[in-house]
Amino acid sequence: MKLDQRAKADKGKPRLSLVPSEIIRCIAQIREYGQEKYGEQADHWDEVEIERYRDAAYRHLLNYIDNPKGIDTESGLPHLWHLACNVAFLCELEKRKDDENGKPEAN
């Protein structure tokens, strides 16, 4: 009797194919802009205070709400893309914090 190893190997792993690929492209373009603007400093995004990403995400969210097609004047890229990148940074930083301190608190 032969077991289906595909099902076993993937059990408990997130199905990354469920993530819309466009968000990855958008974040990549924002990161490329960051590389151009900040150079090597852009590689140290995880050393920035988390509050700065929260503030930036909020600013871009408000700009997006005011104008869903709005473009950031400095980068020339959509506010929505900046928002996605900031949220990605926040997700990663919060995950790292949780890994260091245990599970996140329930609200």
Backbone as a printed PyTorch tensor [residue, N CA C, xyz], in Angstrom:
tensor([[[ 0.8490, -1.1830,  0.0000],
         [ 0.0000,  0.0000,  0.0000],
         [ 0.8890,  1.2400,  0.0000]],

        [[ 0.6520,  2.1080, -0.9520],
         [ 1.4700,  3.3140, -1.0980],
         [ 0.6780,  4.5250, -0.6120]],

        [[ 1.2700,  5.3120,  0.2960],
         [ 0.6230,  6.5130,  0.8220],
         [ 0.8770,  7.6970, -0.1000]],

        [[-0.0730,  8.6170, -0.1080],
         [ 0.0750,  9.8450, -0.8920],
         [ 0.9750, 10.8070, -0.1150]],

        [[ 2.2390, 10.8820, -0.4890],
         [ 3.2180, 11.7070,  0.2240],
         [ 2.9850, 13.2010,  0.0340]],

        [[ 2.3280, 13.5870, -1.0640],
         [ 2.0760, 15.0080, -1.2930],
         [ 1.1960, 15.5860, -0.1930]],

        [[ 0.1400, 14.8970,  0.1430],
         [-0.7710, 15.3840,  1.1800],
         [-0.0630, 15.4430,  2.5220]],

        [[ 0.7260, 14.4330,  2.8130],
         [ 1.4390, 14.3810,  4.0850],
         [ 2.4790, 15.5040,  4.1750]],

        [[ 3.2260, 15.7190,  3.1170],
         [ 4.3000, 16.7130,  3.1310],
         [ 3.7620, 18.1310,  3.2820]],

        [[ 2.5660, 18.3790,  2.8000],
         [ 2.0060, 19.7290,  2.8380],
         [ 1.1020, 19.9810,  4.0340]],

        [[ 0.8310, 18.9570,  4.8200],
         [-0.0840, 19.1230,  5.9460],
         [ 0.4540, 20.1590,  6.9350]],

        [[-0.4000, 21.1300,  7.2550],
         [-0.0340, 22.1610,  8.2180],
         [ 0.7570, 23.3230,  7.6350]],

        [[ 1.1010, 23.2450,  6.3710],
         [ 1.8510, 24.3310,  5.7330],
         [ 0.8710, 25.2770,  5.0460]],

        [[ 1.1440, 26.5760,  5.1030],
         [ 0.2380, 27.5160,  4.4350],
         [ 0.2920, 27.3360,  2.9180]],

        [[-0.8580, 27.4770,  2.2920],
         [-0.9490, 27.3790,  0.8310],
         [-0.6730, 28.7620,  0.2460]],

        [[ 0.5760, 29.0200, -0.0180],
         [ 0.9760, 30.3350, -0.5070],
         [ 0.3630, 30.6670, -1.8610]],

        [[-0.0760, 29.6630, -2.5790],
         [-0.7330, 29.9170, -3.8650],
         [-2.0730, 30.6210, -3.6840]],

        [[-2.5750, 30.6780, -2.4590],
         [-3.8230, 31.3860, -2.1860],
         [-3.6230, 32.8980, -2.0960]],

        [[-2.3810, 33.3300, -1.9480],
         [-2.0820, 34.7600, -1.8350],
         [-2.0820, 35.3680, -3.2360]],

        [[-2.8450, 36.4420, -3.4440],
         [-2.8260, 37.0810, -4.7620],
         [-1.4070, 37.5450, -5.1140]],

        [[-0.9390, 37.1550, -6.2680],
         [ 0.4450, 37.4550, -6.6480],
         [ 0.6890, 38.9470, -6.8530]],

        [[-0.3420, 39.7040, -7.1560],
         [-0.1530, 41.1340, -7.4230],
         [ 0.3860, 41.8720, -6.1970]],

        [[-0.0100, 41.4490, -5.0030],
         [ 0.4930, 42.1290, -3.8010],
         [ 2.0010, 41.9400, -3.6680]],

        [[ 2.5010, 40.7980, -4.0750],
         [ 3.9460, 40.5480, -4.0300],
         [ 4.6560, 41.4950, -4.9970]],

        [[ 4.0970, 41.6560, -6.1880],
         [ 4.6920, 42.5650, -7.1750],
         [ 4.6790, 44.0130, -6.6770]],

        [[ 3.5740, 44.4100, -6.0620],
         [ 3.4520, 45.7840, -5.5520],
         [ 4.4730, 46.0540, -4.4540]],

        [[ 4.5790, 45.1330, -3.5200],
         [ 5.5460, 45.2920, -2.4310],
         [ 6.9670, 45.3060, -2.9960]],

        [[ 7.2330, 44.4660, -3.9690],
         [ 8.5710, 44.4340, -4.5770],
         [ 8.9200, 45.7840, -5.2060]],

        [[ 7.9570, 46.4220, -5.8490],
         [ 8.2380, 47.7310, -6.4550],
         [ 8.5120, 48.7890, -5.3920]],

        [[ 7.7870, 48.7240, -4.2880],
         [ 8.0440, 49.6550, -3.1810],
         [ 9.4300, 49.3990, -2.6020]],

        [[ 9.7960, 48.1380, -2.4560],
         [11.1240, 47.8010, -1.9210],
         [12.2280, 48.2730, -2.8760]],

        [[11.9940, 48.1400, -4.1850],
         [12.9790, 48.6330, -5.1530],
         [13.1330, 50.1450, -5.0330]],

        [[12.0210, 50.8450, -4.8540],
         [12.0910, 52.2920, -4.6380],
         [12.9040, 52.5800, -3.3700]],

        [[12.6540, 51.8270, -2.3120],
         [13.4000, 52.0010, -1.0650],
         [14.8890, 51.7660, -1.2520]],

        [[15.2390, 50.7900, -2.0750],
         [16.6570, 50.5260, -2.3600],
         [17.2940, 51.7240, -3.0610]],

        [[16.5630, 52.3080, -4.0060],
         [17.0810, 53.4820, -4.7170],
         [17.2150, 54.6780, -3.7770]],

        [[16.2300, 54.8650, -2.9110],
         [16.2090, 56.0270, -2.0210],
         [17.2080, 55.8990, -0.8750]],

        [[17.2550, 54.7310, -0.2470],
         [18.0420, 54.5620,  0.9770],
         [19.3200, 53.7510,  0.7940]],

        [[19.5110, 53.1410, -0.3550],
         [20.6960, 52.3240, -0.5680],
         [20.7370, 51.1390,  0.3820]],

        [[21.9230, 50.8770,  0.9300],
         [22.0950, 49.7220,  1.8150],
         [21.2390, 49.8050,  3.0680]],

        [[20.8850, 51.0160,  3.4850],
         [20.0330, 51.1680,  4.6680],
         [18.7020, 50.4570,  4.4890]],

        [[18.2340, 50.3440,  3.2550],
         [16.9480, 49.6960,  2.9920],
         [16.9730, 48.2280,  3.4010]],

        [[18.1660, 47.6370,  3.4430],
         [18.2860, 46.2410,  3.8580],
         [18.0980, 46.0720,  5.3620]],

        [[18.0970, 47.1730,  6.0880],
         [17.9640, 47.1240,  7.5470],
         [16.5940, 47.6220,  7.9920]],

        [[15.5830, 47.3740,  7.1800],
         [14.2210, 47.8310,  7.4920],
         [13.7490, 47.2900,  8.8350]],

        [[14.2650, 46.1260,  9.2260],
         [13.8130, 45.4980, 10.4700],
         [14.4480, 46.1190, 11.7120]],

        [[15.2880, 47.1190, 11.5250],
         [15.8810, 47.8260, 12.6590],
         [15.1690, 49.1500, 12.9310]],

        [[14.1640, 49.4520, 12.1290],
         [13.3780, 50.6790, 12.2890],
         [12.3190, 50.4390, 13.3570]],

        [[12.0550, 51.4740, 14.1690],
         [11.0250, 51.3440, 15.2070],
         [ 9.6840, 51.0060, 14.5830]],

        [[ 8.9950, 50.0700, 15.1830],
         [ 7.7210, 49.6020, 14.6530],
         [ 6.7020, 50.7370, 14.5360]],

        [[ 6.7940, 51.7060, 15.4380],
         [ 5.8390, 52.8230, 15.4160],
         [ 5.9540, 53.6400, 14.1290]],

        [[ 7.1340, 53.7080, 13.5600],
         [ 7.3030, 54.4390, 12.2950],
         [ 6.5350, 53.7600, 11.1730]],

        [[ 6.5360, 52.4260, 11.1610],
         [ 5.7640, 51.7000, 10.1460],
         [ 4.2640, 51.8380, 10.3920]],

        [[ 3.8650, 51.8490, 11.6490],
         [ 2.4430, 52.0580, 11.9580],
         [ 1.9960, 53.4300, 11.4730]],

        [[ 2.7930, 54.4440, 11.7660],
         [ 2.4540, 55.8050, 11.3300],
         [ 2.4100, 55.9030,  9.8050]],

        [[ 3.4020, 55.3280,  9.1430],
         [ 3.4420, 55.3800,  7.6760],
         [ 2.2520, 54.6330,  7.0750]],

        [[ 1.9320, 53.4770,  7.6330],
         [ 0.7800, 52.7140,  7.1400],
         [-0.4960, 53.5280,  7.2880]],

        [[-0.6330, 54.1850,  8.4250],
         [-1.8370, 54.9780,  8.6730],
         [-1.9310, 56.1540,  7.6990]],

        [[-0.8080, 56.8330,  7.4660],
         [-0.8020, 57.9460,  6.5100],
         [-1.2120, 57.4720,  5.1160]],

        [[-0.6230, 56.3580,  4.6780],
         [-0.9560, 55.8450,  3.3450],
         [-2.3970, 55.3310,  3.2960]],

        [[-2.8840, 54.7670,  4.3850],
         [-4.2830, 54.3310,  4.4280],
         [-5.2190, 55.5180,  4.2610]],

        [[-4.9560, 56.5960,  4.9940],
         [-5.8070, 57.7830,  4.8850],
         [-5.7570, 58.3740,  3.4800]],

        [[-4.5680, 58.4030,  2.8890],
         [-4.4520, 58.8910,  1.5130],
         [-5.2120, 57.9900,  0.5470]],

        [[-5.1430, 56.6950,  0.7670],
         [-5.8630, 55.7470, -0.0850],
         [-7.3730, 55.9160,  0.0670]],

        [[-7.8380, 56.1020,  1.2860],
         [-9.2730, 56.3040,  1.5160],
         [-9.7450, 57.5760,  0.8200]],

        [[-8.9560, 58.6390,  0.9360],
         [-9.3090, 59.9060,  0.2870],
         [-9.3250, 59.7880, -1.2360]],

        [[-8.4000, 58.9960, -1.7740],
         [-8.2980, 58.8430, -3.2260],
         [-7.7450, 57.4520, -3.5320]],

        [[-8.6180, 56.4740, -3.7920],
         [-8.1620, 55.1020, -4.0370],
         [-7.1370, 54.9580, -5.1660]],

        [[-7.0840, 55.8960, -6.0770],
         [-6.0950, 55.8500, -7.1670],
         [-4.9080, 56.7690, -6.8840]],

        [[-4.8320, 57.2820, -5.6470],
         [-3.8120, 58.2560, -5.2900],
         [-2.3910, 57.7330, -5.4040]],

        [[-1.5190, 58.6370, -5.8170],
         [-0.0990, 58.3360, -6.0090],
         [ 0.7150, 59.1430, -5.0000]],

        [[ 1.6600, 58.4870, -4.3580],
         [ 2.5800, 59.1500, -3.4430],
         [ 3.4580, 60.1040, -4.2500]],

        [[ 3.4920, 61.3730, -3.8440],
         [ 4.2180, 62.3750, -4.6280],
         [ 5.7220, 62.1170, -4.6580]],

        [[ 6.2740, 61.5910, -3.5870],
         [ 7.7240, 61.3720, -3.5300],
         [ 8.1620, 60.1910, -4.3980]],

        [[ 7.4630, 59.0770, -4.2830],
         [ 7.8850, 57.8630, -4.9920],
         [ 7.2630, 57.7130, -6.3740]],

        [[ 6.1010, 58.3380, -6.5690],
         [ 5.3810, 58.1450, -7.8200],
         [ 4.6440, 56.8180, -7.8830]],

        [[ 4.5440, 56.1390, -6.7450],
         [ 3.8730, 54.8400, -6.6640],
         [ 2.5970, 54.9740, -5.8370]],

        [[ 1.6270, 54.0970, -6.0590],
         [ 0.3440, 54.2050, -5.3590],
         [ 0.4650, 54.1010, -3.8340]],

        [[-0.3620, 54.8840, -3.1570],
         [-0.4200, 54.8130, -1.6920],
         [-0.7760, 53.3990, -1.2350]],

        [[-1.6340, 52.7320, -1.9850],
         [-2.0430, 51.3760, -1.6180],
         [-0.8450, 50.4340, -1.5760]],

        [[ 0.0770, 50.5880, -2.4920],
         [ 1.2700, 49.7470, -2.5030],
         [ 2.1530, 50.0350, -1.2940]],

        [[ 2.2890, 51.3140, -0.9530],
         [ 3.0560, 51.6810,  0.2430],
         [ 2.3940, 51.0960,  1.4870]],

        [[ 1.0780, 51.1740,  1.5360],
         [ 0.3370, 50.6020,  2.6570],
         [ 0.6220, 49.1070,  2.7640]],

        [[ 0.5620, 48.3950,  1.6450],
         [ 0.8180, 46.9520,  1.6480],
         [ 2.2200, 46.6400,  2.1650]],

        [[ 3.1980, 47.4150,  1.7480],
         [ 4.5780, 47.1870,  2.1830],
         [ 4.7270, 47.4360,  3.6800]],

        [[ 4.1330, 48.5190,  4.1600],
         [ 4.2040, 48.8080,  5.5920],
         [ 3.5090, 47.7290,  6.4120]],

        [[ 2.3820, 47.2440,  5.9340],
         [ 1.6760, 46.1670,  6.6380],
         [ 2.5200, 44.8910,  6.6200]],

        [[ 3.1950, 44.6150,  5.5110],
         [ 4.0790, 43.4480,  5.4480],
         [ 5.2020, 43.5660,  6.4770]],

        [[ 5.8040, 44.7570,  6.5760],
         [ 6.8390, 44.9700,  7.5890],
         [ 6.2760, 44.7600,  8.9870]],

        [[ 5.0940, 45.3090,  9.2420],
         [ 4.4720, 45.1660, 10.5590],
         [ 4.1840, 43.7060, 10.8810]],

        [[ 3.6760, 42.9600,  9.9110],
         [ 3.4050, 41.5360, 10.1370],
         [ 4.6830, 40.7960, 10.5140]],

        [[ 5.7520, 41.0760,  9.7920],
         [ 7.0220, 40.4030, 10.0680],
         [ 7.5790, 40.7960, 11.4350]],

        [[ 7.5530, 42.0770, 11.7470],
         [ 8.0930, 42.5320, 13.0340],
         [ 7.2730, 41.9990, 14.2030]],

        [[ 5.9520, 41.9830, 14.0600],
         [ 5.0980, 41.4410, 15.1310],
         [ 5.3360, 39.9430, 15.2970]],

        [[ 5.5210, 39.2230, 14.1890],
         [ 5.8000, 37.7840, 14.2620],
         [ 7.1070, 37.5380, 14.9920]],

        [[ 8.1170, 38.3040, 14.6690],
         [ 9.4110, 38.1430, 15.3440],
         [ 9.2850, 38.4360, 16.8340]],

        [[ 8.5160, 39.4840, 17.1560],
         [ 8.3110, 39.8320, 18.5640],
         [ 7.5890, 38.6990, 19.2840]],

        [[ 6.5730, 38.1270, 18.6410],
         [ 5.8370, 37.0090, 19.2310],
         [ 6.7430, 35.8000, 19.4180]],

        [[ 7.6070, 35.5360, 18.4350],
         [ 8.5330, 34.4100, 18.5390],
         [ 9.4690, 34.5790, 19.7290]],

        [[ 9.8580, 35.8210, 20.0020],
         [10.7540, 36.0920, 21.1300],
         [10.0240, 36.0430, 22.4690]],

        [[ 8.7800, 36.5280, 22.4840],
         [ 8.0570, 36.7050, 23.7490],
         [ 6.9330, 35.7110, 23.9830]],

        [[ 6.7140, 34.7890, 23.0880],
         [ 5.5810, 33.8780, 23.2280],
         [ 4.4300, 34.3140, 22.3500]],

        [[ 3.2930, 33.7120, 22.5690],
         [ 2.1010, 33.9430, 21.7360],
         [ 1.5870, 35.3730, 21.8670]],

        [[ 0.9240, 35.8800, 20.7990],
         [ 0.3250, 37.2190, 20.8920],
         [-0.8580, 37.2270, 21.8440]],

        [[-1.1320, 38.4070, 22.3830],
         [-2.2660, 38.5540, 23.2940],
         [-3.5620, 38.5830, 22.5050]],

        [[-4.5930, 37.9350, 23.0440],
         [-5.9190, 37.9730, 22.4160],
         [-6.6340, 39.2420, 22.8490]],

        [[-7.4040, 39.8240, 21.9480],
         [-8.1820, 41.0310, 22.2720],
         [-9.6010, 40.6650, 22.5700]]])
